Amino acid sequence: MSDTIHPSWHATYQQVGIAPVLAQLPYRNLAELTHECCKKWQSESKAKAAFSCVVPNGMNGRLSFAEVDELSDAFAGYLRAVVGLRPGDRVAVQLPNSLGYPVAALGVFKAGCVLVNTNPLYTETEMIHQFNNSGSQVLVLVDMFADKLPAVLAKTGIKQVVLASVPEFFPAVPGAIVKGVQKYWNRVLPAVTSPHIRLKDALAAGRATLAKTPAKQYWQAVGRDDLALLQYTGGTTGVSKGAMLTHGNLLNNICQTHAMGASHMKPGEECVLTALPLYHIFAFTANLLGYMTIGGHNVLIPNPRPVQNLQRAVENYPITWMTGVNTLFNGLLNEEWFVAYPPKTLKASISGGTSLHTAVAQRWRDVTKTPIAEGYGLTETSPVVSFNPLTGTPRDGSIGIPAPGTDVRLTNDDGHDVPPGTPGEIWVRGPQVMRGYWQTDEETAKVMHDGWFATGDIAVMDEAGFMRIVDRKKDMILVSGFNVYPNEVEDVIADMDHVLEVAVIGVPDAKTGEAVRAYVVQNPDHSKEVMPADVLEHCRKHLAAYKVPKLVVVRDELPKSPIGKVLRKDLRKAVADEMNRA
């Protein structure tokens, strides 16, 4: 296997002003980065605020850099001195974008433990798998979903639950109002029947231990090669698996994102709108870690749906940067208030997770008078692999050029490099590539080849090093930027006794990019008839909402290969043919 790569993008670096050599942050680990950056930017940042959280009615809370540093120290003390965790133990954080998230996540790093990011929308089934697979011992959970605890705790090794709220750290009056609305108006705060501790009480307990053992002692021995994060992603088996991301992986990817966006970044002066969830690797690295590193102000949106929920934040904060997916940008462009009064301070926007439609990109530039660029990455690459420069002529439809320090090759099925302009699978090598999958050597071996990570995505590269995706992972479905793996959905539906066979594919959708569609076959030996409504109800019990099929189709049979393998590609072709005829 040749290690030949296409060096053409290095010339492009020169043309657009990107440093070809990857700079290094002077930190051994993410805990040290947190402490040193908070200390620096407490006095040097323009906003003085590290994080603000804004709910739809405009009520908000904020944390200064000094408060983030102190509170994350206290949480580290709680985990180590009170709970009794050891270095490398796993802590699951299942929170929306709220002020409690950076306190908990950064506190995990300061404790010398491993963060397990968990989607708050997960069902009990999904939570049980992830917590057991990761070996998580502590769960930090938003109180809105505490009703899941009895079923989850009985089947996992979680020994301590810490409950946080959306208005955590809000001033007293706004916080009380938001909680009151949640409890009495929206009725989204269930009674908590399982043993737990509130986040503020945990912080108080941890703070009391720091005089004896300063938090710094917990992270002193943590190095760049040590595991920092288990970020779960789907797989060919249908079972999610944890990508092992080290402190070095994430530190390097911060440097890579900064190198690509430096032309539009001024340390200490940026304000980024964070509507993408922090538990997703894109916002985690780019927003949480990236902007904290340069003294930026993260404006957190707990729930960006409907998109009108962003209005108060856009109107009340000097937003300079936005990150999002195509559906978010398109949604804003369909809001009268946004089109009439786009943020005057905006410098640039970054799209990832799914393809940025050309029409959306063009209209975004027309409305905001600022550049928008698409990038490409994966959970396994921390995530950024490539990025479109913010200077020069926009290249809509491209995923950009490889980030500094990143080698990319496009290969055929035999693992040999293909020439420019020829489709090939993207292979990536660089300091941001994961160590492997957690306790899954077989799955790791499928994608790691002599230091190269095989993405499964097919692209073409031009002579200048710019890439364009021509085919995503054949079976993966992208719903509003979230990966949905058909096997996982199929396994859930197949549990229904009266279902004989099932196949799941993605179909084009105007709102979400793709939508999940399930094809099911009746079990002839079962008297109960397969009804689409019953299938959907079953899925809602076991899958996050974005994984639930939008449509269930009952068929007499499914297309199969000579050896009996269900051919999803034939189902996708049938859908494409229908759309072409329409």
Buried (B, 14 or more C-beta within 10 A) or exposed (E): EEEEBBEBBBEBBEEBEBBEEBBEBEBBBBBBBBBBBBEBBBEEBBBBBBBBBBBBEEBBBBBBBBBBBBBBBBBBBBBBBBBEBEBEBBBBBBBBBBBBBBBBBBBBBBBBBBBBBBBBBBBBBBBBBBBBBBBBBBBBBBBBBBBBBEBBBEBBEBBBBBBBBBBBBBEEEBBEBBBEBBEEEEEEBBEBEBEBBBBBEBBEBBBBBBEEEEBBEBBEEBEBEBBBBBBBBBBBBBBBBBBBBBBBBBBBBBBBBBBBBBBBBEBBBBBBBBBBBBBBBBBBBBBBBBBBBBBBBBBBBBBBEEBBBBBBBBEEBBBBBBBBBBBBBBBBBEBEEBBEEBBEEBBBBBBBBBBBBEEBBEBBBEBBEBBBBBBBBBBBBBBBBBBBBBEEEBBBBBBBBBBBBBBBBBBEEEBEBBEBEEBBBBBBBBBBBBBBBBEBEEBBEBBBBEEBBBBBBBBBBBEBBBBBBEEBBEBBBBBBBBBBBBBBBBBBBBEBEBBBBBBBBBBEBEEBBBBBBBBBBBBEEEEEEBEBEBBBEBBBEBBBEBBBBBEBEBBEEBBEEEEEEBEBEBBBEEBEEEEEEE
